[in-house]
Amino acid sequence: MRRLVVGEAIWLWSVRHKHAECREILSLHHEEAGVTLRIVFRTGPDRFVAEGLWYSGSVSDGRGGLLNLHEPGVVRMLLDEAAAHGAVVNVRGETQIDGWPLFDVLVARR
């Protein structure tokens, strides 16, 4: 797991690919708070994940929008955007969200 420092908070994060319902999963864990956020990118129409076609951790809309989930800057932007949308809760446990709405916001900014 890698570390991401956001103010006083330390998040541990990792990326993995799951073949069942092909998807990329960015997992962020705030150990002190006991909070885990999983940002999931499932393949679908105009939604592509690595699947051996690109490098590990890549997600794309097929129209030029591409994010690398292994880049700390991308992880930070996704975490910030998830927080802005109320997905980062301060309740112990795990929250899972669809990453594509966050993807669309970040790609539009670039």
N, C-alpha and C positions, 0 to 999 in steps of 0.2 A: 504494500500500500504506500501511496505517496502522501506527502503532507501539503496542505494548503492553509496558509495563515490569513485569516480575515479579521482584522482588528485584534481583539483579544481571543477570538475563537480559533481553535485548531481543528481542521477537518482532515480526515484520512480518506483517500479516494482511490478507486480502481475502476478499470474498464474491462468488460468481458463480453464475449459473443456467445449467444445461445442459439443452437440450431433448431430446436423445436419452436415453431412460430418465429422464424429467423429474426433475430433482434440484437442490437447493441445495448448494453446496460452500463450506465455510469452510476456507480454507487459512491455516496458521500456519507461519512459517518462522523458525527460529533460525539466523541467518546464521553466527555465530561457530562454532556446533557443526555446521553443515551439515545440520541436521535439518529436515524438512518434515513437518507433520501435516495431513492432509486429513480433515475431519469431514464426512461425506456424509449428506444427508437425501434419500432417494428417496421418491417418491410411492407410496402403496399403501393398503390398507384402513386407515381411520382415521389416515392419514398424509398430510398435505397440504403442498404447497410453493406458493410464490407464484403461479406460472403465470399471472400477470396478474390473478388474482382478488383478491390483497391487494398490499400494498407489497412491493417487492423485499427479499429476504432473510428473509421471514417463513416460519415453519414452524409447523404446527398439528396437533393431534390431532382437531379437529372437535368437541371436547367442552368447549371453553373454554381449553384449554392452548395458549399461543401464545408463541413466542420470536421476537425480531427479531435476526437475525444481524449486523446493522449496529451494534448497541449494544455499546460496549466492555465494559460490565459483564457482558453475556451472554457475550461472547467469553471474558472472564476466567473466568467460572464454568464454561464448557465446557472450557477448557484445564485448569483445576484438577481437574475431574471426570475428564477423560481421563487425567490424570497419576495420580489416585487408583486408576484401573482398569488402570494399567500400560501405557497406550497411548503415552505420551511416552517414547521411547527415546533413549538417548544415542549411538546408532550413526548415522553419517552416512547419509543417504538419506531416502527418503520412506515414510511409513506412512499407510495409509488405513483409516479406521474408520467403522462405522455410527453415525450421530449419534443415532438414536432412543432407544437405551438411556440415553444421557446426558440427552436431552430429558426422558424420563420421570422421572429423578431430580430434575432441576431444577424441573420443573413441580410435582412432589409437595412440594417444599420451600416453594414460594410459597404 
